[in-house]
Amino acid sequence: MAELEPLDKAIARELAADGRCSFTDLAERVGLSVSAVHQRVRRLEQRSVIRGYSARLDSHAIGLPLTALISLTPIDPAAPDDYPQRLEHIPEIESCYSVAGDESYVLLVRVPTPADLEELLRKIRESAKVSTRTTVVLSTPYEGRSPAL
């Protein structure tokens, strides 16, 4: 994919900071007309530069205070690499990253309690036929930052 033009970068940066920004405010911030900004945003969406808009939720406020990173290692290295598909039905898995190193994938999960984490680990091992290594997150100084544009 070609690098973004400076105006498209500015639009993407502004929307990453405030996805609810109106086209009027966005146009003012980047120095374009409202119609020009609207066209550029629509093109960025069509090119999948902008993949969607969402609300960032406070995991503690919604009853999911325990965050963990779970590394997956295949039990049988010859098994097909279809772990993301085997695990996509588990709603506690927020993100799945394919990684280099000893592990094949790292999962970001959120659950209410340690007992729920234990049950989730059982489900993951059973569904994907993998061994796991778990790191419990103690605090999150920052998360969900936008890429530097």
N, C-alpha and C positions, 0 to 999 in steps of 0.2 A: 504494500500500500504506500502511495506517495505521501511525503510529509505534508502536514497541513499548512495552508497559507496563513500568514500572520493574523488576518482578520478572523479566520475560522478558529485558530488557536485561542484568540481573545474571547470569542463566543463560547467555545468549549470550556475555557477556564472560568468564565463568569457563571455558566450553567452548572459546572461542577461545584462551585461555591454556594450557589443558590438556585436549585432546580425549579423553584417556584417563581423565579424572576419573570416579570411580564415582558412581552416583546417591546413595549414602550421603554421600560427601564433598561432592558438589554441594549436596545438601539442607542440610547443615550450614553451608556457606559462604553460602547465600542465605536461610537461616532458614525453610525449608519442610519438610514431611514428604517422605519418599522417594517416596511415591505421587504427591503433588502435583507434585514435580519431574519424575517420569517422564512424567506427563500433559502437562506444559508442554513438555518436550523433544519429545515425540511431535508436539504441535501445531506447534511451531517447525519441525520437519522437514517436516510436511505442507504448511505454508505456504511452504516453500523458503527460510525464513530461515536455517536450517541446511541446507546443501546436501550435506554429507558430512563424512567424517572421513578424515584422511590423515596419513601420516608425512612430516615434512620431512627431506629427504635432503641430505647434504653433497655438493655437486657435485664437489668435489675428491676426496673419498673414493671416489666411484663412477666416477672416471675422466673427468669432464667439467669440466676446470678453466677452459676458455675460455668466457666468457659474452659475448654481443654483443646489441646492439639493432639491428634492421634496419628501416629505414623504406622503405615501398613507395610508389611513385608510378606511376600508370597510364601506359603508353606512349600508349594511345589513350583520352583522357578520355571518349569516347562508349561505351567497352566496358562491359558489364554489371559491376556491383559484386559479383562473386561470388568475390573473392580468398580469403576464409576457407575456402570450400568447395574451391577449387582447391588449397589448401595443407594441408588437414587430414590428409592421408596422410603428411606428413613428420614423423616422430617427434621430431626435434631441436627443433621449434618448441614451446616450453613455454607461451607465451601469445601471444595476438593481440589487439591493441587498435585499435579504430577511433578515429581522432584527427582533430581540427580542425587546419587549417594546410595547408601545401603538400603534405604526404604524406597518403595515405589511411589507412594502417595502420602500426603499429609492432609488430614481432615481437620477443619475447624468446627467444633460442636458447642452447643449451649444446652444445658439441662438445669433443672431445679435443685437437685441434691446429689451428693456422692452416690447414694444408692441408685439414682437414675443413671448416673454415669456408668456404674458397674453393669447395669442392665443393658445400656446402649453398647458397651464393649462386647457383651455376650452376643447381641444381635449382629454387630459388625463382623465379628469372628465367624459366626454361623453363616451369615449371608455371603461373605466374600471368601471364606476359607483362607484367612490370612492370620499372621501373628501381629500383635499390636504393641506399641510402646506409647505411653500416654504422658503428656506433660500438662499439669493443671496450671492455669493462668492465675496468678495472685492479684495482679492489677493491670489495668490497661491505660497507660499514660496517653496514648492516642491510637486511633483506629479508623480505617475507612478513608484515609487521606486520598485526595485526588492525585493523579500523576502530575509531576512537574511539567508544565507546558511553557 
